[in-house]
Every structure is written in C-alpha cells, then in structure tokens.
Amino acid sequence: MISKEGLDKFKQLYKKQFVKDLADDVVLEKATALQRMVELVYNPITLEEYEALQRRRVETGDITAVEGDKNIKEMRIEQAEYEKRKNKK
C-alpha cells in the first residue's frame, strides 16, 4: 500500500512533469501501476551473477583479469558489509 505522503509526492511530480492535475483515485491507480511495474522489473543481481558477469567481461577482453578479480573482491566486501548492517536491525 502506498502512503498518503507517497501519493501526494507522486501527484506533485506528475503535475510537474505533465502539467496536469490528477484526481485522487487516478493518482492511486497510476502510482500503484508504477509500483507494480518496478516490482516486476527490478531484480537485484546476485553475487554469483555478478561474478559470472565479471568473468565474461574478462573473456571478451572488456576488462583485464586483474580488474575482474578486483571488482569481484570489492563486491564481496560490499555484500559482507550489507549483511552485517542487515543483521544489526
């Protein structure tokens, strides 16, 4: 469910972008549709997928093996830090 504040912000942004006021029921409909689209489309990359991507980049010559290893190491560190923060909550 989208908060009242979220709907108000959406309504302001919509008016700014399209110079058109929307009725509250239309705002709810459009904001909900946008939220659902983002939920369907947004899928964070896993650490394993990131590592496979870096290996493909090395294989295709996009980056060097040293750069690929560095990128993977940095991502593993970021993932570990994220997990620590998440577990503290």
GROMACS elastic network, one bead per residue, 0.5 to 0.9 nm:
[ bonds ]
;  ai    aj funct       b0    kb
    1    32     6  0.80222   500
    2     5     6  0.81948   500
    2     6     6  0.60489   500
    2     7     6  0.66067   500
    2    28     6  0.80610   500
    2    31     6  0.79119   500
    2    32     6  0.73714   500
    2    35     6  0.86607   500
    3     7     6  0.62787   500
    3     8     6  0.86031   500
    4     7     6  0.51179   500
    4     8     6  0.61542   500
    4     9     6  0.86202   500
    5     8     6  0.50392   500
    5     9     6  0.61456   500
    5    10     6  0.85483   500
    6     9     6  0.51182   500
    6    10     6  0.61065   500
    6    11     6  0.85327   500
    6    31     6  0.87311   500
    7    11     6  0.60474   500
    7    12     6  0.86190   500
    7    24     6  0.83543   500
    7    27     6  0.67301   500
    7    28     6  0.66993   500
    7    31     6  0.69977   500
    8    11     6  0.50353   500
    8    12     6  0.62741   500
    8    13     6  0.86897   500
    8    24     6  0.89721   500
    8    27     6  0.85160   500
    9    12     6  0.50910   500
    9    13     6  0.61730   500
    9    14     6  0.85032   500
   10    13     6  0.51203   500
   10    14     6  0.59789   500
   10    15     6  0.85234   500
   10    27     6  0.74104   500
   10    31     6  0.68344   500
   11    14     6  0.51141   500
   11    15     6  0.61745   500
   11    16     6  0.86011   500
   11    21     6  0.74693   500
   11    22     6  0.68795   500
   11    23     6  0.89042   500
   11    24     6  0.83764   500
   11    27     6  0.62717   500
   11    31     6  0.86566   500
   12    15     6  0.51845   500
   12    16     6  0.61473   500
   12    17     6  0.86266   500
   12    21     6  0.84635   500
   13    16     6  0.50383   500
   13    17     6  0.60861   500
   13    18     6  0.84549   500
   14    17     6  0.51662   500
   14    18     6  0.58189   500
   14    19     6  0.73649   500
   14    20     6  0.71817   500
   14    21     6  0.77184   500
   14    22     6  0.81428   500
   14    27     6  0.88286   500
   15    18     6  0.53208   500
   15    21     6  0.55760   500
   15    22     6  0.77299   500
   16    19     6  0.54899   500
   16    20     6  0.77889   500
   17    20     6  0.81886   500
   18    21     6  0.85239   500
   22    25     6  0.81405   500
   22    26     6  0.60759   500
   22    27     6  0.59715   500
   23    26     6  0.52797   500
   23    27     6  0.61907   500
   23    28     6  0.87497   500
   24    28     6  0.62336   500
   24    29     6  0.86411   500
   25    28     6  0.51865   500
   25    29     6  0.62778   500
   25    30     6  0.87555   500
   26    30     6  0.60709   500
   26    31     6  0.83762   500
   27    30     6  0.52512   500
   27    31     6  0.58766   500
   27    32     6  0.82745   500
   28    31     6  0.52446   500
   28    32     6  0.58924   500
   28    33     6  0.84409   500
   29    32     6  0.52785   500
   29    33     6  0.61599   500
   29    34     6  0.86948   500
   30    33     6  0.50826   500
   30    34     6  0.61815   500
   30    35     6  0.85839   500
   31    34     6  0.51005   500
   31    35     6  0.60971   500
   31    36     6  0.85834   500
   32    35     6  0.50282   500
   32    36     6  0.61130   500
   32    37     6  0.85585   500
   33    36     6  0.51475   500
   33    37     6  0.61527   500
   33    38     6  0.87053   500
   34    37     6  0.50803   500
   34    38     6  0.62657   500
   34    39     6  0.86433   500
   35    38     6  0.52398   500
   35    39     6  0.62632   500
   35    40     6  0.87628   500
   36    39     6  0.50018   500
   36    40     6  0.62363   500
   36    41     6  0.86413   500
   37    40     6  0.51332   500
   37    41     6  0.60920   500
   37    42     6  0.83137   500
   38    41     6  0.51196   500
   38    42     6  0.55146   500
   39    42     6  0.55940   500
   39    43     6  0.78337   500
   40    43     6  0.76449   500
   45    48     6  0.81743   500
   45    49     6  0.60790   500
   45    50     6  0.64635   500
   46    49     6  0.51219   500
   46    50     6  0.61984   500
   46    51     6  0.86416   500
   47    50     6  0.50228   500
   47    51     6  0.61738   500
   47    52     6  0.86404   500
   47    72     6  0.85255   500
   47    75     6  0.74899   500
   47    76     6  0.73727   500
   47    79     6  0.78164   500
   48    51     6  0.51312   500
   48    52     6  0.62363   500
   48    53     6  0.86069   500
   49    52     6  0.50688   500
   49    53     6  0.61293   500
   49    54     6  0.86819   500
   50    53     6  0.50112   500
   50    54     6  0.62672   500
   50    55     6  0.86970   500
   50    72     6  0.75461   500
   50    75     6  0.82364   500
   51    54     6  0.51158   500
   51    55     6  0.62678   500
   51    56     6  0.87107   500
   51    68     6  0.83858   500
   51    69     6  0.88605   500
   51    71     6  0.85334   500
   51    72     6  0.59855   500
   51    75     6  0.87466   500
   52    55     6  0.50641   500
   52    56     6  0.62269   500
   52    57     6  0.86234   500
   53    56     6  0.51236   500
   53    57     6  0.62059   500
   53    58     6  0.87197   500
   54    58     6  0.63060   500
   54    59     6  0.86748   500
   54    63     6  0.82592   500
   54    65     6  0.88243   500
   54    67     6  0.87469   500
   54    68     6  0.53502   500
   54    69     6  0.79448   500
   54    71     6  0.74671   500
   54    72     6  0.72166   500
   55    58     6  0.51062   500
   55    59     6  0.62076   500
   55    60     6  0.87068   500
   55    65     6  0.80282   500
   55    68     6  0.66962   500
   55    69     6  0.86084   500
   56    60     6  0.61159   500
   56    61     6  0.84991   500
   56    62     6  0.84985   500
   57    60     6  0.52471   500
   57    61     6  0.61510   500
   57    62     6  0.50131   500
   57    63     6  0.58156   500
   57    64     6  0.81474   500
   57    65     6  0.88349   500
   57    68     6  0.75451   500
   58    61     6  0.51075   500
   58    62     6  0.59478   500
   58    63     6  0.51452   500
   58    64     6  0.55501   500
   58    65     6  0.55988   500
   58    66     6  0.89204   500
   58    67     6  0.83041   500
   58    68     6  0.64002   500
   59    62     6  0.76807   500
   59    63     6  0.83523   500
   59    64     6  0.86702   500
   59    65     6  0.84988   500
   60    63     6  0.79038   500
   61    64     6  0.65929   500
   61    65     6  0.88428   500
   63    66     6  0.81626   500
   63    67     6  0.60979   500
   63    68     6  0.65488   500
   64    67     6  0.51562   500
   64    68     6  0.62418   500
   64    69     6  0.86700   500
   65    69     6  0.61028   500
   65    70     6  0.84690   500
   66    69     6  0.51875   500
   66    70     6  0.61029   500
   66    71     6  0.86191   500
   67    71     6  0.60844   500
   67    72     6  0.85998   500
   68    71     6  0.51318   500
   68    72     6  0.62300   500
   68    73     6  0.85924   500
   69    72     6  0.51577   500
   69    73     6  0.60991   500
   69    74     6  0.86005   500
   70    73     6  0.51094   500
   70    74     6  0.61526   500
   70    75     6  0.85986   500
   71    74     6  0.51790   500
   71    75     6  0.61781   500
   71    76     6  0.86565   500
   72    75     6  0.50953   500
   72    76     6  0.61529   500
   72    77     6  0.86582   500
   73    76     6  0.51628   500
   73    77     6  0.63316   500
   73    78     6  0.87399   500
   74    77     6  0.51388   500
   74    78     6  0.62416   500
   74    79     6  0.86157   500
   75    79     6  0.60321   500
   75    80     6  0.85519   500
   76    79     6  0.50370   500
   76    80     6  0.61724   500
   76    81     6  0.86410   500
   77    80     6  0.51393   500
   77    81     6  0.62147   500
   77    82     6  0.85716   500
   78    81     6  0.51189   500
   78    82     6  0.60891   500
   78    83     6  0.86316   500
   79    82     6  0.50340   500
   79    83     6  0.62005   500
   79    84     6  0.86954   500
   80    83     6  0.51109   500
   80    84     6  0.62915   500
   80    85     6  0.87728   500
   81    84     6  0.50989   500
   81    85     6  0.63150   500
   81    86     6  0.86010   500
   82    85     6  0.51764   500
   82    86     6  0.60828   500
   82    87     6  0.86017   500
   83    87     6  0.60731   500
   83    88     6  0.86539   500
   84    87     6  0.52152   500
   84    88     6  0.63443   500
   85    88     6  0.52489   500
   85    89     6  0.69340   500
   86    89     6  0.56948   500
